[in-house]
């Protein structure tokens, strides 16, 4: 029987000093009812004004249980940022995009459910 439950994810960007020169951690959450068999962050696009800064990346997360999360990216938060993921769950595959504003300018960060941190959340569903 094929899994027809929606694939629901969110990414929370949280300010976090890990001593690596980056100031934001991006956490992928599985908000769906089924495990994510595989999530691949394959591109990160930064934009400042009319300039674009695309990066091809290859970050894999396997077997992410419902309600679980994993840190998938670190950034400085100076650009508008789009993370592009390919996710699969129960034989289904989907492309998800998560767009973030210039994070260093954000002053109204909210508590992140599932983390003991505040941050900026973006949700996507397929």
N, C-alpha and C positions, 0 to 999 in steps of 0.2 A: 504494500500500500504506500503510495507516494505521500510525502509530507506536504501539506498545503498550508500549514501555519505560516503567517507572515514572518519574514526575517526583520527583526527590529533591533536596531543598534543605536548607540549614541556615543559621541566622543566628548569627553570633558577635558578642557584645557585648564590646567591649574598652575598658578605660580609656584615654583619649587626650585630652590637653590641646591643643586647637586655638585657644585664646584666644577662644572664642565663648560662654563661660559654661556650656557643657555639658561633662560629663566622660566620656561614653561614646559610642563610635561603634558602630553596628550594621551589620555587613557581611553581605550576602546571598551565599551560595555555591551554585553549581550543581554538585551532586554526582551528577547523572544522566549518562547516556551520550549524550544529545542536547542540542543548544543550547536554551536558553530563548528563544523568539521574543520574548516580552514578559513582564515581571514588573511588577505595579503594587501598590505599597504604598498601600492605600486607607483604612486606619483604624489608629489607634494608641489603645489604651484603657489609661489609667492607673487604678490602684485603690489607695486607702489606707484601710485599715479597711473600713467599709461605704460609703465614698464612691467613686463612679466618675467619671472624667474622660475622656470619649471625645473624640477629635479626628478629623475627616475630613481626610485628606491625599491628595495625588495625586503620588506619586513613581514615575516610570517608568524601567525599565532595559530596554534592547532588546539582542537578540542576545548573551546571556550564554553563552559557550562552556562546555562541560564543564570543570570544574576552575577556572573563573574566578570572580571575586568583584567586588562593587561595594558601596561604602558607600551605604546607603539612609536612614539616620536618625541623628540625634544626640539625646541625652537626658541628664538629670542623674542618672538611676538611683535616684531617691528613692521611686518608686512601683513596685508590681508592674505589669508592663507586658505587654500583648499586642499583637503586630503582626499585621495581617491582610493577606494578599497574594492577588492573583489572578494566576496564572501560566499561560502557554500554551507548548506545545512540540509541534511536528509535528502541528498540527491538534487537539490535545487542550487542554482548559482545566481548571484545578483551583483550588480555594480552599484556602489553607494558613494555619494559625494557629501562632504562635510565642509561648509564654508565658515570661516571665522573672520571677525573684523581685526583691525590692528589691536592686539591684545594689550599692549603696553598702555593704551589710552583708556581702557575699561576700568571704571571705579566702582561699579555696582555688581560685584561678583556675588554669586549665590552659593549656598551650601550644595555640595554634590552628593546626591543619594548614592551610598555605597562606598564613599571615601570620607575620611575625616578632614576634608579640605573644602575651600571655596574655589569657584572657577566659572567658566563660561561653557555652557553645554549646547551641542547641536545634535539633533535626532534625524534619523533616516529610516525608511522602511521600504521593503520590496516584497 
